[in-house]
Amino acid sequence: GSNGWVAEEDADSDVTWVDWSAPNPNFLVRIDQNEIHAYGWPVGISVTLTIDDPATPSPVDHIDTAEVIVAPWDPAQTFAQFRPGSSAFTVTSGMVVTIGGAGMTKTTVVTQLRVTGVDPGADRVSGTTGPGGLVEVGPLCGPTGCALRRVTADGSGNWVADFAMPGGPSAEEQRTWDIVPGESNEAREMDGDGDGTAFSWRAPNPVLVAHPDEDWVRARDWWPGTVVTLSVDDPGNGPGTDYTVTSTVGADSLAHIELSPWNLQPGQVVTVTGGGATRVLVVAWIRDFSAELDTDRAHGTGSPNAQSQVCATSPGGCLARYVTADGSGHWTADFGVPGIPPEDPGIVDLVPGTVILVWESDSDGDWTRADWTIPSPVT
């Protein structure tokens, strides 16, 4: 990490100047990604990774090499990436990870660091590690600067990084931060010489998808393990909740909630709460489908002026078009010409049997879905 300069002066006082810095290699074990990222080794050399699992008798349980390259995000940094999962090896807490090359070797023991929750409403990131572990979260950066938190785990290993209140003495720790849905960063637990364990996190950005024809609702992008409560109100029979069910969000941040025997209908109000978040969707009425096979256009009707994603199935998958309904709710999706980004660039030959999938968005990003199969003969 030391740095300086060397200068050579000629006879008439012109100078050749070269800055120098001593390599200061370090690495992070990104345990949630099952990757190890190395920084600061000289570009172009080969570095060697070894991993020892103390629970096995073998002194080396995994070995790999990688070439050091210029970091894609910063030409002033160097970078090497290891993916043990490509060899069916999983890095876990307690393993001893060593990286060496060009006469420089670094070692760290993988910690118990985990992020177990992100609450955008309270601007908090929480997790666990070994008792007394020092955890760094951030920095979260924007036009006004960066915010960072350094917190110590309690005797049970629990820690909370609170960005709603000022933290430690530095300017970054004093700055508060509004964590917004969808924001992402990481937590790190470092050893004494700059290596460590990292665990990435992303603030949930909850959204609902309701499918009235199939009587299900999906609560997407909630924190895994969150218990969510879904309620349905049918305004047609007066105020009040008519149906309630609970579900637990899976590891994929999704809760798929079957409503049977309840019959979900357009106009009903679906509310899902959990983990400090609440989403409300009025189920849309998507109807009056038709198709023109000679021009490969699909038509439908939804809510007036609503935006929808319309997808047509094809052998290569499902190609999307984005449409805005007119004042009467009518829309047309043209699959006969290449899409304009962010639409898919391909075209689809609409034929009987092609499935058209429609997601109509409400004003804050929740969706009603409908599916339609082009019949034979076409209508």
C-alpha positions in Angstrom: 0.0 0.0 0.0 3.0 2.4 0.3 3.4 4.8 -2.5 5.8 7.5 -3.7 7.6 8.7 -6.8 10.9 8.6 -8.6 12.3 11.6 -10.6 15.4 11.9 -12.8 16.6 15.4 -13.8 18.7 16.1 -16.9 21.5 18.6 -17.3 19.1 21.6 -18.0 16.6 20.7 -15.2 14.0 18.9 -17.1 12.5 16.0 -15.2 11.2 12.5 -15.9 8.8 11.6 -13.2 7.2 8.2 -12.3 4.8 7.4 -9.5 4.9 4.1 -7.8 2.9 2.1 -5.3 3.6 -1.2 -3.6 0.9 -3.9 -4.3 -1.6 -4.3 -1.5 -3.5 -7.4 -2.4 -6.7 -8.4 -0.7 -9.8 -10.5 -1.4 -13.4 -11.0 -0.4 -15.2 -14.3 0.0 -18.7 -13.5 -1.3 -20.3 -16.3 0.5 -23.9 -15.8 -0.7 -22.6 -15.9 -4.3 -20.2 -18.8 -3.7 -17.4 -16.7 -5.3 -14.0 -15.3 -4.2 -12.9 -11.9 -5.7 -9.2 -10.9 -5.5 -7.9 -7.4 -5.9 -4.5 -5.7 -6.1 -2.3 -8.5 -7.4 -0.2 -7.5 -10.5 -2.0 -7.6 -13.8 -1.2 -10.6 -16.0 0.0 -13.0 -13.4 -1.7 -16.2 -12.3 -2.9 -16.4 -8.7 -3.8 -19.6 -6.9 -6.7 -20.2 -4.6 -6.7 -23.0 -2.0 -9.5 -23.8 0.4 -9.2 -25.9 3.5 -12.2 -27.3 5.2 -11.1 -28.0 8.8 -14.0 -30.6 9.1 -12.2 -32.9 6.6 -8.8 -34.6 7.0 -7.5 -33.2 3.7 -5.3 -30.1 4.0 -6.6 -28.8 0.7 -10.2 -29.4 -0.3 -10.3 -27.1 -3.3 -7.7 -25.5 -5.6 -8.0 -23.3 -8.6 -6.1 -20.6 -10.6 -7.1 -17.4 -12.3 -5.4 -14.7 -14.3 -5.3 -11.2 -12.9 -6.9 -8.7 -15.2 -7.6 -5.0 -15.3 -10.9 -4.5 -13.3 -13.7 -3.9 -15.8 -15.2 -1.1 -13.6 -11.9 0.7 -12.9 -8.7 0.7 -15.0 -6.7 1.6 -11.9 -7.6 -1.7 -10.2 -6.8 -5.3 -10.8 -9.1 -8.2 -10.4 -9.3 -12.0 -10.3 -12.5 -14.1 -9.9 -12.9 -17.6 -8.6 -16.2 -19.6 -8.9 -15.9 -22.8 -6.8 -19.4 -23.7 -7.7 -18.2 -24.5 -11.3 -16.4 -27.5 -9.6 -19.4 -28.4 -7.4 -17.7 -26.9 -4.3 -19.5 -24.7 -1.8 -17.6 -22.3 0.4 -19.0 -22.3 4.0 -18.3 -20.6 7.3 -15.1 -21.8 9.0 -13.2 -22.7 5.9 -9.7 -21.3 5.5 -9.2 -19.5 2.1 -5.8 -18.6 0.8 -4.8 -16.7 -2.4 -1.2 -16.4 -3.5 0.8 -15.1 -6.5 3.9 -13.0 -7.3 5.3 -13.8 -3.9 2.3 -12.4 -2.0 -0.1 -14.7 -0.1 -3.2 -13.7 1.8 -5.4 -15.9 4.1 -8.7 -15.5 5.8 -11.2 -17.7 7.7 -14.7 -17.4 6.3 -17.0 -16.0 9.0 -20.6 -16.7 9.9 -21.8 -13.4 8.3 -25.4 -13.4 7.0 -27.9 -10.7 6.0 -31.3 -11.8 7.3 -33.4 -8.7 6.6 -33.7 -5.3 4.9 -36.4 -2.9 6.0 -36.7 0.1 3.6 -39.4 1.6 5.8 -37.1 1.7 8.9 -33.9 2.1 6.8 -32.3 -0.9 8.5 -30.2 -3.8 7.4 -30.0 -6.7 9.9 -28.2 -10.0 10.1 -26.1 -12.4 12.1 -22.5 -13.5 12.5 -20.2 -14.7 15.4 -20.7 -12.9 18.7 -18.8 -9.7 18.8 -18.1 -9.6 15.1 -17.5 -6.2 13.6 -19.7 -5.7 10.5 -19.5 -2.9 7.9 -22.5 -2.1 5.7 -22.3 0.1 2.7 -21.3 2.6 1.5 -24.6 3.7 0.0 -23.8 6.6 -2.2 -25.6 9.4 -4.1 -25.2 13.0 -5.1 -25.0 14.2 -1.5 -22.3 11.8 -0.5 -22.1 8.3 1.0 -23.4 6.6 4.1 -21.7 3.7 5.9 -22.4 1.8 9.1 -20.0 -0.2 11.3 -21.8 -2.2 13.9 -20.8 -4.9 16.4 -22.8 -8.1 16.8 -24.3 -8.8 20.2 -23.6 -11.9 22.3 -26.0 -13.9 20.2 -24.4 -12.8 16.9 -27.2 -10.4 15.9 -26.5 -7.0 14.4 -28.5 -4.1 13.0 -27.2 -1.3 10.8 -29.5 1.6 11.3 -29.3 4.2 8.5 -32.1 6.3 9.9 -29.9 7.5 12.8 -26.3 8.8 12.7 -23.8 6.2 13.5 -20.1 6.4 14.3 -17.7 9.3 14.3 -16.8 9.5 10.6 -18.7 11.7 8.1 -19.9 8.6 6.3 -21.2 7.1 9.5 -22.9 10.3 10.6 -24.8 10.6 7.3 -28.3 9.1 7.3 -29.7 7.3 4.3 -33.2 6.6 3.0 -33.0 2.9 1.8 -35.5 2.6 -1.1 -37.1 -0.6 -2.5 -34.8 -2.2 -4.9 -31.6 -0.7 -3.5 -28.7 -3.1 -3.1 -25.3 -3.2 -1.5 -23.4 -5.6 0.8 -22.2 -6.3 4.4 -18.6 -7.2 5.1 -16.7 -8.6 8.0 -13.0 -8.1 7.6 -10.0 -9.7 9.2 -6.9 -7.9 10.5 -5.1 -7.4 7.2 -7.8 -6.4 4.7 -9.4 -9.7 3.6 -12.9 -10.8 4.6 -16.3 -12.2 4.1 -19.1 -10.4 2.2 -22.8 -11.0 1.9 -24.8 -9.0 -0.6 -28.3 -7.7 0.0 -31.2 -6.0 -1.9 -34.1 -4.1 -0.4 -37.3 -5.9 -1.3 -39.5 -4.1 -3.9 -42.8 -5.9 -3.4 -45.3 -6.3 -6.2 -48.5 -8.3 -6.8 -49.6 -10.3 -9.8 -53.3 -11.4 -9.8 -54.7 -14.0 -12.3 -58.5 -13.9 -12.0 -59.1 -16.6 -14.6 -56.9 -19.1 -12.5 -57.7 -17.7 -9.0 -54.2 -17.1 -7.8 -52.1 -14.2 -6.6 -48.3 -14.0 -6.6 -46.6 -11.8 -4.0 -43.2 -11.1 -5.6 -39.9 -9.7 -4.2 -40.7 -9.9 -0.5 -37.9 -10.9 1.8 -37.6 -14.8 2.0 -39.4 -16.2 5.0 -41.8 -13.3 5.4 -45.3 -14.3 6.4 -47.7 -12.4 4.2 -51.5 -11.9 4.7 -53.7 -11.6 1.6 -57.2 -10.2 1.9 -59.9 -9.8 -0.8 -62.7 -7.2 -0.7 -65.6 -7.5 -3.1 -67.1 -4.0 -3.3 -70.2 -5.5 -4.9 -71.4 -6.9 -1.5 -70.5 -3.9 0.6 -67.4 -2.8 2.6 -65.2 -5.2 4.5 -62.9 -8.1 3.9 -64.5 -11.2 2.2 -61.6 -13.6 2.1 -58.3 -13.9 4.0 -55.3 -16.3 3.6 -51.7 -16.3 4.8 -48.6 -17.6 3.0 -44.8 -17.7 3.6 -42.4 -16.2 1.0 -40.0 -18.8 -0.3 -36.3 -18.6 -0.9 -37.0 -17.2 -4.4 -38.7 -14.2 -2.8 -42.1 -15.4 -4.1 -45.3 -16.5 -2.4 -47.7 -18.2 -4.8 -51.2 -18.0 -3.2 -54.0 -20.2 -4.5 -57.4 -18.6 -3.6 -59.7 -21.6 -4.2 -62.5 -21.8 -3.2 -62.6 -18.0 -3.6 -63.4 -16.9 -7.1 -61.3 -13.9 -8.0 -63.1 -11.4 -10.2 -62.3 -8.1 -11.9 -63.1 -5.1 -9.6 -62.2 -6.9 -6.4 -59.6 -5.3 -4.2 -56.6 -7.5 -3.3 -54.4 -6.4 -0.4 -51.2 -8.2 0.7 -49.2 -7.1 3.8 -46.1 -8.5 5.5 -42.6 -7.5 6.5 -43.6 -3.8 6.9 -44.9 -3.6 3.3 -48.4 -3.3 2.0 -49.5 -3.6 -1.7 -53.1 -3.0 -3.0 -54.4 -4.1 -6.4 -57.8 -3.6 -8.0 -58.1 -6.6 -10.3 -58.5 -5.4 -13.9 -60.9 -6.7 -16.5 -58.9 -7.8 -19.5 -61.1 -9.1 -22.3 -62.2 -9.0 -26.0 -59.1 -10.7 -27.5 -58.7 -11.1 -31.2 -55.9 -11.6 -33.7 -55.0 -10.8 -37.3 -52.9 -13.7 -38.6 -52.0 -12.0 -41.9 -50.4 -9.0 -40.0 -49.4 -10.9 -36.8 -51.3 -8.4 -34.6 -53.1 -9.2 -31.3 -55.8 -7.0 -29.9 -57.5 -6.7 -26.5 -59.3 -4.5 -24.1 -58.4 -3.6 -20.6 -58.5 -0.5 -18.4 -58.6 2.9 -20.2 -55.1 4.3 -20.8 -53.5 1.5 -18.9 -50.0 0.2 -19.8 -49.6 -3.5 -20.5 -46.9 -6.0 -21.4 -48.2 -8.4 -24.1 -46.3 -11.5 -24.8 -46.7 -14.0 -27.6 -45.3 -17.5 -27.2 -42.9 -18.9 -29.9 -40.4 -21.7 -30.2 -37.7 -19.4 -28.8 -39.8 -18.4 -25.7 -42.2 -15.6 -25.2 -41.6 -12.3 -27.1 -42.8 -9.1 -25.4 -44.4 -5.9 -26.7 -45.4 -2.9 -24.5 -48.7 -1.2 -25.3 -50.8 1.7 -23.9 -54.6 1.4 -24.2 -56.7 4.2 -25.6 -59.4 6.0 -23.7 -61.8 3.0 -24.3 -59.2 0.5 -23.1 -58.4 -0.9 -26.5 -54.8 -1.9 -27.4 -52.9 -3.6 -30.2 -49.6 -5.5 -30.0 -47.8 -5.8 -33.3 -45.6 -9.0 -33.5 -45.1 -8.7 -37.3 -42.3 -6.1 -37.0 -39.3 -6.2 -34.8 -39.8 -4.8 -31.3 -38.2 -1.5 -30.2 -36.1 -1.8 -26.9 -37.0 -2.6 -24.3 -39.3 -4.8 -26.3 -37.9 -8.1 -27.7 -36.4 -7.6 -31.2 -37.8 -10.7 -32.8 -41.1 -11.3 -34.6 -43.7 -13.9 -34.0 -45.9 -15.7 -36.7 -49.2 -15.7 -35.0 -51.1 -19.0 -35.7 -53.9 -20.9 -34.1 -52.6 -22.2 -30.8 -50.3 -19.3 -30.1 -50.7 -18.2 -26.5 -51.0 -14.5 -25.7 -50.1 -13.5 -22.2 -51.1 -10.0 -20.9 -49.9 -8.2 -17.8 -51.8 -4.9 -17.2 -50.1 -2.6 -14.7 -51.8 -0.3 -12.2 -50.4 3.1 -11.3 -47.9 1.8 -8.8 -46.6 -1.3 -10.6 -48.9 -4.2 -9.5 -50.3 -6.4 -12.3 -53.4 -8.2 -13.5 -52.6 -11.1 -15.8 -54.8 -12.8 -18.5 -54.0 -15.6 -20.9 -55.6 -16.2 -24.3 -55.0 -18.9 -26.9 -55.6 -18.0 -30.5 -58.5 -20.4 -31.6 -59.1 -22.1 -34.8 -60.9 -20.7 -36.7 -59.6 -17.3 -35.6 -62.0 -14.8 -34.1 
